[in-house]
Each structure stands twice: as C-alpha cells, then as structure tokens.
C-alpha cells in the first residue's frame, strides 16, 4: 500500500480522458459499496479488504473490489470467476475479461449502466464467492 490517497493518485493520471474515466469508475465503486478506498501499490485502488486462506495453506490479504490504471487499459477487479455467457457482459460493449478482471480501454466503449450493475453484483455477491477469514 502507498501513502497517497486514491484521489491524489487519480490526479496524477496524465491523460485527461483516462483520468476522468478512472475517477468516474472510482465514484461508481464507492457508491455501490460504501467501502473505504486505499491504494494497493502504485496504480491500484482497492475497496475494503479481506483475509483469505486457501486449502493449500496459502493465505494473504487483498481488496474486495478494485480498479487499476494500466498502460494500455483500465482493469476492474470485479469478475470473480467470470462466466463467458454472462448476460451482463454480453450487453456491456467493447471489453476483454481475464481471471477475475474486466479490461476496458475507455468508458465511451461500454454501457455505463451495465458496468454499474456489474460492480453492484460484485459487491453483493462477494461473500458468496470467497471464504473470508477475519
């Protein structure tokens, strides 16, 4: 974690459109979750946190949902075990998915109301998909 606030980090994003997009996504995540936000490294804003432990014994702590400004895209950590036939993803617009991640280039490429639904679902279903060790 870093000492700067998410709001300070957002102001350091050089590209004005990327800065506006990341700020809007940050606002969506705060509104959907009401969880505190903090920096998890130099470019990831994480919301809330939890401790986990896998059956293998590996354990750690990470954020519940998050957003990162990466070089070529915006990464949203909201798709826990994504379903390729997800009806919301089918309506989202131009995006890619990875293991637990949604990748977009810009908000103008997607339907923001669908993104808000995806974020709300990630918040709502979080505890159903992860074993949380407090």
C-alpha positions in Angstrom: 0.0 0.0 0.0 1.1 3.5 -0.6 0.8 6.7 1.4 -1.1 8.7 -1.2 -4.9 8.7 -1.3 -6.9 7.4 -4.2 -8.0 10.9 -5.0 -4.4 12.1 -5.1 -3.5 9.2 -7.3 -6.3 9.9 -9.8 -5.0 13.5 -10.2 -1.6 12.1 -11.3 -3.1 10.3 -14.4 -1.7 12.4 -17.2 -4.3 11.6 -20.0 -7.4 13.8 -19.2 -9.8 11.3 -20.6 -8.3 8.4 -18.8 -8.2 10.5 -15.6 -11.9 11.3 -16.0 -12.8 7.6 -16.7 -10.9 6.3 -13.7 -12.4 9.0 -11.5 -15.9 8.0 -12.7 -15.3 4.3 -12.0 -13.9 5.2 -8.6 -17.1 7.1 -7.9 -19.2 4.1 -9.1 -17.3 1.7 -6.8 -17.7 4.0 -3.8 -21.4 4.4 -4.4 -22.0 0.7 -4.9 -20.0 -0.5 -2.0 -19.7 2.3 0.6 -16.4 0.6 1.4 -13.2 2.6 2.2 -10.8 3.0 -0.6 -7.0 2.9 -0.4 -4.0 2.4 -2.7 -2.7 -1.1 -3.1 0.5 -0.4 -4.8 1.3 2.4 -7.3 -1.7 2.1 -9.6 -4.5 0.0 -7.9 -7.3 1.4 -5.9 -8.8 -1.2 -3.7 -12.1 -1.1 -1.7 -12.3 -2.7 1.7 -10.1 -5.7 2.4 -10.3 -9.2 3.5 -8.0 -12.0 4.6 -8.2 -15.3 2.8 -6.7 -18.8 3.2 -6.7 -21.5 0.5 -7.0 -25.2 1.3 -3.3 -25.4 0.3 -2.4 -23.2 3.3 -1.6 -20.1 1.2 -3.0 -17.0 2.8 -3.0 -13.3 2.4 -4.9 -10.1 2.4 -6.3 -8.2 -0.6 -9.1 -5.8 -1.6 -12.7 -6.9 -2.2 -13.1 -4.9 -5.5 -10.7 -2.6 -7.3 -9.7 -0.6 -10.3 -6.2 0.0 -11.8 -5.0 2.4 -14.4 -2.7 0.3 -16.5 -0.6 1.4 -19.5 -3.0 0.1 -22.2 -6.3 -0.3 -20.4 -8.3 0.2 -17.2 -8.5 -3.0 -15.2 -11.5 -3.6 -12.9 -11.3 -6.4 -10.3 -15.0 -7.3 -10.2 -15.4 -10.6 -12.1 -14.8 -13.4 -9.6 -14.8 -16.5 -11.7 -16.4 -14.9 -14.9 -18.9 -16.7 -16.9 -18.3 -16.3 -20.6 -22.1 -16.4 -21.2 -22.8 -13.7 -18.6 -25.8 -11.7 -19.9 -24.5 -8.5 -18.4 -21.1 -8.9 -20.2 -23.0 -9.6 -23.4 -24.6 -6.1 -23.1 -21.5 -4.2 -21.8 -19.8 -3.2 -25.0 -16.2 -3.5 -26.0 -14.2 -5.3 -23.3 -12.0 -8.2 -22.5 -12.1 -10.5 -19.5 -9.4 -12.4 -17.6 -9.4 -14.4 -14.4 -11.2 -12.1 -12.1 -10.7 -9.0 -14.2 -12.6 -6.9 -16.7 -10.5 -4.8 -19.1 -11.7 -1.7 -20.9 -9.9 1.0 -22.9 -12.4 3.8 -22.1 -15.8 4.3 -20.7 -17.2 5.5 -24.0 -16.7 2.0 -25.4 -19.2 0.5 -22.9 -22.6 0.9 -21.4 -22.0 2.6 -18.0 -25.3 1.4 -16.6 -24.3 -2.2 -17.3 -20.9 -1.5 -15.6 -22.7 -0.2 -12.6 -24.8 -3.4 -12.5 -21.6 -5.5 -12.7 -20.0 -3.5 -9.9 -23.1 -3.8 -7.7 -23.2 -7.6 -8.3 -19.5 -7.9 -7.4 -20.2 -6.1 -4.1 -23.4 -8.0 -3.4 -22.0 -11.5 -4.2 -18.6 -11.1 -2.7 -19.1 -13.1 0.4 -20.8 -15.9 -1.6 -17.6 -16.4 -3.7 -14.8 -16.2 -1.1 -14.1 -17.7 2.2 -13.3 -14.8 4.3 -11.0 -15.2 7.3 -11.5 -12.3 9.7 
